[in-house]
Amino acid sequence: MTDASGHHVLFLSWRDTRHPEGGGSEVFLERVAAELVTHGYRATLFCQAHPDGAALETTPTGVRMVRRGGRHTVYLYAALVYLAGALGVGPLARRRLGRPDLIVDVCNGLPFLSRVYARRPVIALVHHVHREQWPVVFGPWMARIGWWIESRLAVRIYRTCRYVTVSESTRGELAELGVDPHRIVIVHNGTPAVVGPPVPRTAHPSLVVLGRLVPHKRVELALRATALLAAELPELELVVAGQGWWDQPLRELAADLGITDRVRFTGFVSEERKHELLCRSWLSLVPSLKEGWGLTIVEAGARGTPSVAFRSAGGVAEAMADGRTGVLVDDEVQFLRVVRALLLDPDRRAEMGAAAGAYARRFTWSVSGAAFAALVAAELPASTPRLADQRVP
């Protein structure tokens, strides 16, 4: 166990897992924060306010949650509340954030710029680079501004900071932006624990897409594949599990494709329901444009379900062993062909599913947490020597 001596680590994040748009990056953040608590640290997560979370609470894992601001104002609130606490202005500010010994600044496209105002060590946490996503989500001008902040301004501001990311692909992209690769530590995601007993596969061909419903997840590709395969596989079913602001356009596309009777939109699913869906499905589809890691791939693998994802999406290439636990494709045509081939080949699916389960067991939150705790210890002022660049297997 790391000798933490009660040091306080403050995480600045856009969202948390209970936020309606929370996803895999938030899971990583909260699990790592919980692991730090087991290593003797105090951990606080500051994120935007939302109806599903109290303004101030402590989770069962011992992580203190502070929620203020909205989608964009959370960045301003983080700076104001931090500075008020640091200056001792008002008991509320001190009670909310206290005086952290180290800050983990999560850059989900936009950083909190804590390096500018916080006189504390800062670790920059980047799950993936958003080059491709800016123009998908925003108009051309906002996309240019956002990309300039992420690729130029942030790199300049955090130039002396240690970075942590979740995959070799993101490490390479950060290096291309000018971040010294020797300052980037890779800490892979762990695999969430399986919740519930095994559930048998469906008797009919079945596919599942799990994740937030936003444009860059490209659920449209799964819908189009389902529509094209329906003539050959009339009992084929697609389950779209998740919620997000892109829900209605996806439902409209399903109607336009004439597949509303074979597509189920579940909305938010509990861990138990997620387990059931991943167990029952023949294949997990991950058509996302970009992923720092690909948590849904190892989640599906833990249930013996192989995945199909896009090679260009980045971290998904490390979340699976291509050809053994799933398949990486290069374009939509190949996506369709691979999905069809696997649906028609039960022996290969079973072989891949068994290998996916073994592969998923390689990644544990205890290993990830220990690596993150070592990184934090090395960055604290009293720590000597500094952490050498490392990669968690």
N, C-alpha and C positions, 0 to 999 in steps of 0.2 A: 504493500500500500504506500502511496506517495505521502511524504510528510507535508501535509498542506498547512498545518498550524492555523486552521480556521480562516485562511485567506478567502476573500470575497471576490467572486467572478461575476461580472455583469454581462449578460448577453443582450444585444440590441438586435431585434428581429422585426421584420415587417408584420409577420403573422405568427400565430401559434396553432397547434393541432386542432383546437376547438373552433377556430375561425372557419366559416363556411367554405373558404377557398384554401384552407390549409392542406398541405400535401407532404410528399416525402422529405423535403428539405426541413420542414418543421418537425417531423418525426425524428430525424437525425439530431436536430438541435436539442429537443427535450430529452431524448434518451441519453445523449452525451452529458447534458447538465445533470441528469439524475445520477449518472455514473460518477460525476465529480463529487457529488454529495457523499457517495459511498467511500470516496477517497479522502474525506475530511474537509472538503471545501464547502463554503456557503455559495449558493448559486441563485441568481435573480435573472428572470427573463422579462425584458421590457418589450411590449409589442402594442399594436393598435387595439383600441377598444372595439367590442362587438357584443351583440345581445346574448351570445352563448357563453360569455365569460365574465366573472366579477372583476371590478376595477382592481381589487387587491385580494389575493388569496395564496395559499400554499398548497401545492399538490401533495398527494399521498407519498410521492417519492422525495419530498423535502425541498422541491424547487419553488422559490417564491415567484409569483406571477404579478406583474404590474402592467395594466392595460390603460393606455391613454391615447387620445388622438384618433384620426381616421386614416383612410387609405394613403394619403399623402402627408397629412399633418403630423403623423406619428414621428417623422424625422425631426420636425421642429420641437415637438413635445419632449422627445428624448433629450435634446440639447438643453432645453429650458429647465426641465426637471433635474437633470444631472447637475447643471451649473448652480441651480438653487440649493441643491443638497450640498454641493462642494463648498459653497459660500456660507452655508448655515442659514439660509434665508427661509425661515418658517419650519415648524416641526413636521408639516405634511411632506415636504420635499425630502427631509432627512429620513422620515419613516418609510417613504416609498423606495428610495434607492440606496440610502446610506452612503458609505464611502467605499467604492470597489477598489480592490488592489489591481485588477486587470479587467479589460473590456474585450469581449469578443464581438466584433462588428460584422454583422451578416450582410453581405452585399448580394441582394436578390435583384440584380440589375442596377439599382440605386443604392449606394452606401450611406451610412449614417454620418459619415465624415467626422467621427468621434476623435480622430487623430488631431483635428484642428483645435478642439476645445478641451479635451480631457488630458490632464497631466498624469496619465497613467499608461502603462504598457498596453498596446492594442494588438490583437490578433485579427487579421482580416479573414473571414470565412466565406469562401466562394464555392458554391456547388457547381455552377457551370457558367460559361460566358454566354451572353444573350444576343450575340451578333445577329443571328437569324430571327430572333423573336421580336425585336423592336419593330420592324416594319409590318409584322403580322398583327400585332396588337394595337399599334398607334399609326397615325398618319405620317407622311414623309418628314415633316418638319420636327414633330415630337420625337420620331424615331432617330433622327440625326442628333438631336440634343441629348437624348438618353444614351445613345451609343457613345457620344463624345464624353459624357460624364463617366460612363463605365470604363471606356478604353483608354482615355487620356487623363482626365482629372483625377479619378480614383487611383490610378497607377502612380501618379505623381505624389498624391497626398500620403499614400501608404508605402512609399518607396523604402522606408527603413523598418517596416513592420514584417513580422512573420506572417505567412499565409498558410491556411490549411484548406484542403479541398478533398473530394471524395473519390477521385479517379485520376488515372494517368492522363487521360485525354484532356481533362480540364487543366491539369498541370501544364501540358504542352501548349494549350491555348493561352494561358496566362503568360507563359514564357514568350510567346509570339507578341504579346502586348507590351513586353518590356519588363515583366517581373522576373527578378533573378531566380532561376529554377532552384538554386541552392537554399532559397528562403521559403520554399513551398513544401509542406509536409502533407502526405496523403494519409488520410484516415478513412478507411472504407466504412460503409454502413454495416450495421449488424443485421441479422435476420429476425424479424418479429416472431415471437413465440407462437406456435400453433395453438389456436383456441378451439376446443371442441373435439369430438371423436371423428374418425374418418367417415366420409360420406361417399356413397357410390357414384360413379359417373352416370350421366344421363344416358338413357337408352338411345336417344337420337343425337345426331351431330350437334355440338354446342360450342360456342365461342364466348369469351368474356373480355371486355375492356374495363379496366379498373383505373380510376384516377379522376382528377378535376376536369370538369367540362369547360375547357377554354380552347380558343382556336389553335394554339400551337401543339395541343395534344393530338390533333388531326384524327379525331374519331370518325370523321367523314370517310376515311380510307377503309375503316372496318365496315361501315354501312354499305359502301359501294361493293366491297368484296362479298358481303352477305347477299346483296341483290344479284350479283353475277353468278354466285354459286347456287342460288336457290333453285334454278331450273334442274340442275343435276342432283341436288340434295334437297328435296322438297320438305324435309323435316328439320332443316337447319335452323338453329336459333342463336341469336346474339343477345347477350346481356350487357348493358352499359351501366356500370355501377359507379356512381359518383354524382356530385352536384357541382354547379357552377353557372356563371352568367351566359354561357353558350348553349345551355340546355334547349331552349326553344328553337333556335336554328337547326339543331340536330334532329329534333322531333319533326320539323317541317321537311328536312331532307329525307328522313325515313318515309314520310308520307309520299313525297314526290317519287321516291324509288319504288313505291308500292310494297313496302316490307313492314308496315306497322304491325302486322299480325305475327311477325317472327322476330321482332326486336322488343326487348323489355328494358325500359329505363327505370332503374330502382331508386334513384336519388341516393342520399347518404345511406351507407350501410354500416352496421356495427361490426366489431371484430368477429363475432360469431357468424354473422351473415356473410361477411367477406370470406371466412374460412369455408363455409358451405358452397359458395359460388365458385371459388377456386378449385375445390375438390371435385365438384360436379362437372366442370367444363372440360372439354377435350383439349382445348388450346387457349392460351392467353395471348391476346394481341396487344402490342405496344407500338402503335404507329406514330408516336410522338416525334416532333421535329427535333427536340433537343432534351437531353436528360443528363444531369451531373453523374448519376449512378444508374438508376433503374430499379428502385426498391420493389416495384410490383413484380419484376421478373424473379427476384429471389423469393418473394412471398409466394408466388405461384409455384416456384420450384420446390419450396418446402412442403407443398401439398402434392408433389409429384406431377405437376402440370407444366409441360414445356411451353415456351413463348416464341413468338415471331416478332422481331423488331427491326428497325432500320440501322444499318451500320453507321450512317452519317450522324446519328443522334448522339454520339459521343460515349458517355459512360456506360451505356447498355452493353457495349462490347466487353466490359469487364464484369458485368453482372451475370453474364452467361458464358459458357464455353461453346462457341459457335460450332454447330454440327453435332454436338454431344448433348447439350442440355436445352437447346433451342436453335433457332436459325436466324442469322442476320441477312437482310436483303438490301438491295441497292436502289430499287425503284418500285413503283406501285404495281407494275406488271409482274415482277418477280414476287412481290408480296402476295398477290393473288395466287400465283402458281404454287408457291410453297405452302400456303394455307390449304389449298385444295389437296396437294400431295399428302400432307400430314393427316388431314381428315380421312383420307382413303387408305391410310396405312396404319392399322392399329398396332402392329408389332413395333414399328419405328417409334410411334408415340409412346408406347409403354417403356421402351428402352431409354428414350430421352427423358421421360418422367422420372425414372429411377435415378438416372445420372444427375438430373436437376436437383433432386432431394439431397443427394450426397454433396453436391456443389454448394447448395445453400447453407449446409451445416458448417461450412468453413468460416462463415462470417458471424461473429458473435458480438453483442453489445459490450460484454465485459472486456474483450480485447480492444474494441474501439475506444471504450472509456479509459482504459489504462494508457493507451497511446495519447489520448487527448490530455489526460492528467499530467503525463510526462512533459508534453508541450507547454502546458500552463506553468508547471513548476520551473521549467527552463526560462520562461519569459518574465517571471516575477523578479523584482529588483534584488532580492537576497540570493537568487539562484546563481550558482557557478558549477560547472561551466555551462555555456549555452548548448541547446539541443542540436545534435548533428542531424542533417537531413536524413529522413527515414521513410520507409514505406511499410504499411502494415500488410502482411500477406493475407 
